[in-house]
């Protein structure tokens, strides 16, 4: 609840100062006028955040899905909304959500709607899909169903994301270890052998000379290389924060073999889940499309979905508009058009969501089965080449004895 500082004038002409809590400036002026004749000054007191890292905190979707489930159960039992928020807040272990629900409870006690409070207090943390679904549930008078849908939605999203991430953990670990091992060998081990060979004044094979030259380069410029990589990553991060960079990098991800297909399937799953949830909550299709586009994590595919809104607004069918989006999965476009034509768009989208969830599982397992041996083989080739280049002069030396 915003806090305002005010200056007012009493009936006897005396000036007074004070603070007041209100939903907005209009309500603040109305409350002050109940006690004083004239309001001279009214300004909001900006409260500094106690936690400087609050904006960097991430929403725990697993806990969030549980929170939605608790809301649906308690509301179904017939408890008042304010009491429901307090009960859920008492059971939540996540500090960020507990603080948020405490603020929401105060807002509801002061007459705010639940969706409005969530949108104001959770700005930057709560997903737009959640806020819009709760708003639609309030308008239709069915908050219980809205929270149930959100519970299922975020539970599925959590599992899908976890499976996709788990498929990349081991290959990433192998890659990091391989790079570290090769860097250590080239920077510290090879120079020791190269000094020994040079002191013996023997003719070195071409492969050995190349490896020693590369090793010398690494040893001499290792910090320059690391600095360059650091600046390159920083520049890439800054570029990805721009609108053009964000879209271009998101499009490039789709071109990566196997991983790009996984990203595409995850985006299709997010679109299907969100559209199904929005339409089930009674949201108009244009607003549901806007919400669904913002729920897709890949920025390029998000813009693709957003680009169909003007066409639908102009009277064209959703399926027809989506056909112009070349980078969307063809099956997603075809099934959406079929569901729209048969009047079963909501159920079709729900079936699609389950299908793409399963596809993500399958592709993740396939990616893991392909990436692991590829990384191991590449690492083995590097190590074998380095070892052979070191041992070849030794074999030559022993042969001449």
Number of C-alpha atoms within 10 A of each C-alpha: 17 15 18 20 15 19 17 21 17 14 11 7 11 8 14 13 12 11 15 16 17 19 14 13 16 9 12 21 19 12 14 19 15 8 12 17 14 16 17 12 12 19 13 16 13 9 8 7 9 7 7 8 8 11 11 9 10 11 15 13 18 15 18 20 23 18 20 23 21 22 23 21 15 18 20 12 11 9 13 10 18 15 15 20 25 16 16 20 22 12 11 18 10 13 10 16 21 18 13 17 23 15 17 28 20 16 22 18 12 13 11 16 15 20 19 17 22 23 19 12 18 19 13 14 19 19 16 18 22 26 21 22 28 25 22 22 22 17 13 13 12 15 23 20 19 27 25 18 25 27 25 17 21 20 19 21 20 17 15 20 15 12 17 22 12 13 20 17 12 14 21 14 10 16 18 11 13 19 12 12 14 15 16 15 16 21 21 14 14 24 18 10 15 20 11 11 17 11 9 10 8 12 12 19 13 10 15 21 15 14 20 22 16 15 23 18 14 18 17 12 13 15 11 11 13 11 12 12 12 12 12 12 12 12 12 14 13 12 15 16 12 11 10 11 15 18 18 15 16 20 17 11 17 19 13 12 10 17 17 16 19 23 21 22 24 24 23 25 28 25 28 26 29 29 28 24 27 29 20 17 26 16 21 11 16 16 15 24 24 19 24 24 27 22 21 20 15 21 19 20 26 20 15 17 20 17 18 24 21 12 14 18 12 8 8 13 15 21 20 16 18 24 16 13 17 11 14 18 14 13 11 22 20 15 17 22 21 15 16 17 13 9 11 12 19 20 15 19 26 17 16 22 26 15 15 23 23 15 18 23 20 14 18 22 16 13 19 18 13 13 19 16 12 12 16 14 12 13 18 13 12 12 16 12 13 20 15 14 21 23 13 15 17 16 11 14 15 9 8 7 5
